[in-house]
Amino acid sequence: MSLSNPPGSSDPPPDKREVEAAIKSFLAAYHRNGARGAARIASVQNLWLEINSLTLLELVAYVEQKFAITVRPIDFAPQNFSTIDAIARFVLRRRS
């Protein structure tokens, strides 16, 4: 199943677990310690302190492309991007 359901697709939208898994996979690819680093990041309460600003911007671009949503400048805020859980909730709100 594709996580980014194009218009007219009959696939159901992704659930929170699928969104979180996609974000963790992205972070594992960018973290200097790979999957181990991404696993540690999964439990942090402030991603902004754990990853550099370029990776954070790349994460926003990934989220937009992967889930076919737009992250407006006002949305790029800690309450939406501070944890993997917060990002997943943001994506699901945008897609609903």
C-alpha positions in Angstrom: 0.0 0.0 0.0 1.3 3.4 -0.9 1.4 5.9 2.0 0.7 8.9 -0.3 -2.7 8.1 -1.8 -3.2 10.1 -4.9 -6.6 11.6 -5.6 -8.9 9.0 -6.9 -7.0 6.2 -5.2 -9.0 3.5 -3.6 -6.4 2.8 -0.9 -7.4 3.8 2.6 -5.4 6.7 4.1 -2.4 5.8 6.2 -2.9 5.2 9.9 -0.7 6.8 12.6 1.5 3.7 12.9 2.3 3.8 9.2 3.1 7.5 9.3 5.4 7.1 12.3 7.2 4.2 10.6 7.8 6.3 7.5 9.2 9.2 9.5 11.4 6.8 11.5 12.7 5.3 8.3 13.5 8.8 6.9 15.3 9.7 10.1 17.3 6.5 10.0 18.6 7.4 6.6 19.7 10.8 7.8 21.0 10.1 11.3 24.7 9.6 11.6 24.0 6.4 13.7 21.5 5.0 11.3 18.6 3.0 12.7 20.1 3.0 16.2 20.1 6.8 16.1 16.6 6.9 14.7 15.4 4.6 17.5 16.8 6.9 20.1 15.2 9.9 18.4 11.8 8.1 18.5 11.6 8.7 22.2 12.9 12.3 22.4 10.6 15.1 23.3 12.2 17.7 21.0 13.5 16.7 17.6 14.7 20.3 17.1 17.5 19.6 19.6 18.5 16.3 18.1 18.7 16.9 14.4 20.2 19.8 12.5 18.2 22.4 10.8 18.9 21.2 7.3 17.7 17.7 8.2 14.6 19.2 9.8 13.8 21.1 6.5 14.4 17.9 4.5 12.0 16.1 6.9 9.4 18.8 6.1 9.9 18.3 2.4 9.7 14.5 2.8 6.5 14.8 4.7 5.0 17.0 2.1 6.0 14.7 -0.8 5.3 11.4 1.0 1.8 12.2 2.3 0.7 14.7 -0.4 0.2 17.6 2.0 1.4 21.2 2.2 3.3 22.4 5.3 2.6 26.1 5.5 5.2 28.3 7.2 2.8 28.8 10.2 2.6 24.9 10.5 6.4 24.6 10.7 6.3 24.9 14.5 7.4 22.8 17.5 3.9 21.7 18.3 3.7 20.0 14.9 7.4 18.9 14.5 8.8 18.4 17.9 8.3 14.6 18.1 7.5 11.7 15.7 4.1 11.5 17.4 3.4 15.2 16.8 4.4 14.9 13.1 2.2 11.9 12.7 -0.8 13.6 14.3 -0.1 16.7 12.1 0.0 14.6 8.9 -3.3 12.8 9.8 -5.0 16.1 10.6 -3.9 17.5 7.2 -5.0 14.4 5.3 -8.5 14.4 7.0 
